[in-house]
Amino acid sequence: YLVTPALASFATFTVFWAQGKELQVASVFSTIALLQVLRVSIGKQFAGFIESFPECLVAIARIQKFLIQPEASNAPPPAPTRAAAAALAAASSGVKTTNNNNNNNNN
């Protein structure tokens, strides 16, 4: 990590010199400054990338799971049976019914 700016500068100036151009003090200092700004901004963004990458993977997996599901039909849901309707009515009223046939025989 500490050697990277020096290697980047060396590679940049070597390519510049290999193209037959003359190195001048102004261009060297401005290039070093630009490489430093680039290094700092990439360093900050890389830390954010490392932090948010796992969250991105989870979000992609959730979206894929949602998109893979079969298409919902427009048909209405099936009507509940009498036993299910009685159980629902009893549950909503708070009364526990055990067996409707026994209640009818006792009356």
trRosetta pair geometry for C-beta under 8 A, 3 or more apart (Angstrom, degrees):
i j d omega theta_ij theta_ji phi_ij phi_ji
1 4 6.1 -35 -155 -2 29 118
2 5 7.9 -51 -179 22 38 96
3 6 5.7 -66 -165 46 55 110
3 7 5.7 51 144 -22 85 110
4 7 5.7 -59 -142 40 31 109
4 8 6.1 31 161 -20 67 107
4 39 7.1 146 109 -126 114 122
5 8 5.7 -54 -144 37 31 111
5 9 6.3 30 157 -18 65 106
5 35 6.3 127 -148 135 84 115
5 36 6.7 39 -137 -93 132 68
5 39 5.6 -22 -87 -73 101 163
6 9 5.8 -54 -147 38 30 110
6 10 6.2 31 154 -20 64 108
7 10 5.6 -54 -143 38 31 112
7 11 6.2 29 158 -17 66 107
8 11 5.9 -55 -144 38 28 109
8 12 6.2 29 156 -21 63 109
8 35 5.5 162 116 -158 125 131
8 39 7.6 -176 35 -70 158 114
9 12 5.7 -57 -146 36 28 112
9 13 6.2 16 162 -9 66 110
9 31 7.4 124 -132 122 82 104
9 32 5.9 26 -116 -106 126 83
9 35 5.9 -176 -76 68 81 170
10 13 6.3 -63 -144 43 25 101
10 14 6.0 27 157 -23 64 112
11 14 5.7 -56 -142 36 27 113
11 15 6.4 26 160 -16 64 105
12 15 6.2 -59 -153 36 26 106
12 16 6.3 26 151 -19 63 110
12 31 6.2 -180 132 170 142 131
12 35 7.0 -130 -11 -74 158 136
13 16 5.3 -50 -143 38 36 117
13 17 6.1 35 156 -18 68 106
13 23 6.3 35 -155 -104 104 133
13 28 7.0 33 -102 -119 125 92
13 31 7.4 136 -70 105 87 153
14 17 5.8 -55 -145 40 29 108
14 18 6.1 30 154 -23 64 109
15 18 5.6 -53 -141 36 30 113
15 19 6.6 33 157 -22 62 103
16 19 6.2 -59 -159 29 27 110
16 21 5.4 -71 174 65 77 119
16 23 6.6 94 112 -84 124 89
17 20 8.0 70 172 -57 37 13
17 21 6.9 -104 -100 62 29 71
17 23 6.2 -24 -80 -39 96 110
23 27 6.8 -137 -155 75 56 114
23 28 5.8 53 -178 -62 102 110
24 27 4.8 79 61 15 88 103
24 28 6.9 -158 88 -10 40 90
25 28 5.7 -58 -146 36 30 112
25 29 6.3 22 161 -13 66 108
26 29 6.3 -59 -147 39 26 104
26 30 6.2 18 160 -11 63 112
27 30 5.9 -57 -140 43 30 107
27 31 6.0 33 159 -22 65 110
28 31 5.9 -60 -148 37 25 110
28 32 6.4 24 156 -18 63 107
29 32 5.8 -53 -145 36 31 110
29 33 6.3 33 155 -19 64 106
30 33 5.6 -53 -148 36 33 114
30 34 6.4 32 154 -18 65 105
31 34 5.7 -54 -146 38 32 109
31 35 6.3 32 155 -18 65 106
32 35 5.8 -54 -147 38 31 111
32 36 6.4 34 152 -22 64 105
33 36 5.7 -54 -151 34 31 113
33 37 6.6 31 153 -17 65 103
34 37 5.7 -50 -147 35 34 111
34 38 6.3 36 153 -19 65 106
35 38 5.5 -54 -147 38 32 114
35 39 6.3 36 153 -23 65 105
36 39 5.7 -52 -146 34 31 112
36 40 6.5 27 157 -16 64 105
37 40 6.0 -57 -148 37 30 107
37 41 6.2 22 159 -13 66 110
38 41 6.1 -60 -143 41 27 104
38 42 6.1 23 161 -15 65 111
39 42 6.1 -59 -144 40 25 107
39 43 6.2 30 156 -24 62 110
40 43 5.6 -55 -148 33 29 115
40 44 6.6 26 156 -16 63 104
41 44 5.9 -53 -150 35 33 108
41 45 6.3 25 156 -12 66 110
42 45 5.8 -61 -144 44 32 107
42 46 5.9 39 156 -29 68 107
43 46 5.8 -51 -142 30 26 113
43 47 6.9 28 157 -19 59 101
44 47 6.1 -55 -158 30 31 110
44 48 6.9 26 149 -11 63 107
45 48 5.6 -56 -153 40 39 112
45 49 6.2 44 149 -25 69 105
46 49 5.4 -50 -147 34 34 116
46 50 6.4 36 154 -20 65 102
47 50 5.8 -51 -149 34 32 111
47 51 6.5 31 151 -18 62 108
48 51 5.5 -57 -149 37 34 113
48 52 6.1 5 164 1 70 113
49 52 6.5 -70 -137 48 25 91
49 53 5.8 43 164 -47 65 105
50 53 6.2 -36 -135 8 22 118
52 55 5.2 -59 -160 43 59 116
52 56 6.0 65 143 -29 81 102
53 56 5.5 -54 -149 33 33 115
53 57 6.6 36 154 -20 65 101
54 57 5.6 -50 -150 32 36 113
54 58 6.6 36 153 -18 66 103
55 58 5.8 -53 -151 36 34 111
55 59 6.4 34 152 -18 66 106
56 59 5.7 -54 -147 37 32 111
56 60 6.3 32 155 -19 65 105
57 60 5.8 -54 -147 36 30 111
57 61 6.4 31 154 -19 64 106
58 61 5.7 -55 -149 36 31 112
58 62 6.5 30 153 -18 65 105
59 62 5.8 -54 -149 36 32 110
59 63 6.4 30 155 -17 66 106
60 63 5.8 -55 -146 37 32 110
60 64 6.3 32 155 -18 65 107
61 64 5.8 -55 -146 38 30 111
61 65 6.3 33 154 -21 64 106
62 65 5.7 -53 -147 35 31 112
62 66 6.4 31 154 -18 64 106
63 66 5.7 -56 -151 37 32 112
63 67 6.2 24 155 -15 67 110
64 67 5.8 -59 -141 41 30 106
64 68 6.1 31 159 -24 66 109
65 68 6.0 -56 -146 32 26 111
65 69 7.3 43 152 -39 57 94
66 69 6.1 -42 -166 4 34 115
80 84 4.1 -123 -175 93 107 122
80 85 4.9 137 105 -58 121 82
80 88 7.0 -1 164 -6 168 141
81 84 4.7 92 52 10 78 103
81 85 6.9 -142 93 -6 39 88
82 85 5.7 -56 -145 38 31 111
82 86 6.2 31 156 -19 66 106
83 86 5.8 -54 -147 37 29 110
83 87 6.3 29 154 -17 64 107
84 87 5.7 -54 -146 38 32 111
84 88 6.2 33 154 -20 65 107
85 88 5.7 -54 -146 37 30 112
85 89 6.3 30 155 -18 65 106
86 89 5.7 -53 -145 37 31 110
86 90 6.2 29 156 -18 65 108
86 97 6.7 -72 155 67 107 154
86 100 6.5 -45 -175 -60 162 136
87 90 5.7 -55 -144 39 30 110
87 91 6.1 30 156 -20 64 108
87 97 7.6 -129 -100 56 54 111
88 91 5.8 -54 -144 37 29 110
88 92 6.3 23 158 -16 64 108
89 92 6.0 -59 -146 38 29 106
89 93 6.3 14 159 -8 65 111
90 93 6.1 -64 -143 44 29 101
90 95 5.2 -94 -151 81 79 80
90 96 6.5 89 166 -119 120 23
90 97 4.6 -107 -108 4 153 106
91 94 7.8 40 -177 -70 27 29
97 100 6.4 23 168 -69 130 74
97 103 7.2 -51 -149 -30 99 146
98 102 6.9 -22 88 49 104 135
99 102 4.4 67 86 8 109 109
99 103 7.0 173 91 -10 59 85
100 103 5.7 -57 -152 37 38 113
100 104 6.4 35 154 -19 70 106
101 104 5.8 -56 -148 37 32 109
101 105 6.4 31 155 -20 66 107
102 105 5.8 -55 -146 36 32 110
102 106 6.5 30 157 -20 65 107
103 106 6.1 -58 -150 34 30 109
103 107 6.9 28 156 -22 62 107
104 107 6.1 -56 -154 28 34 111
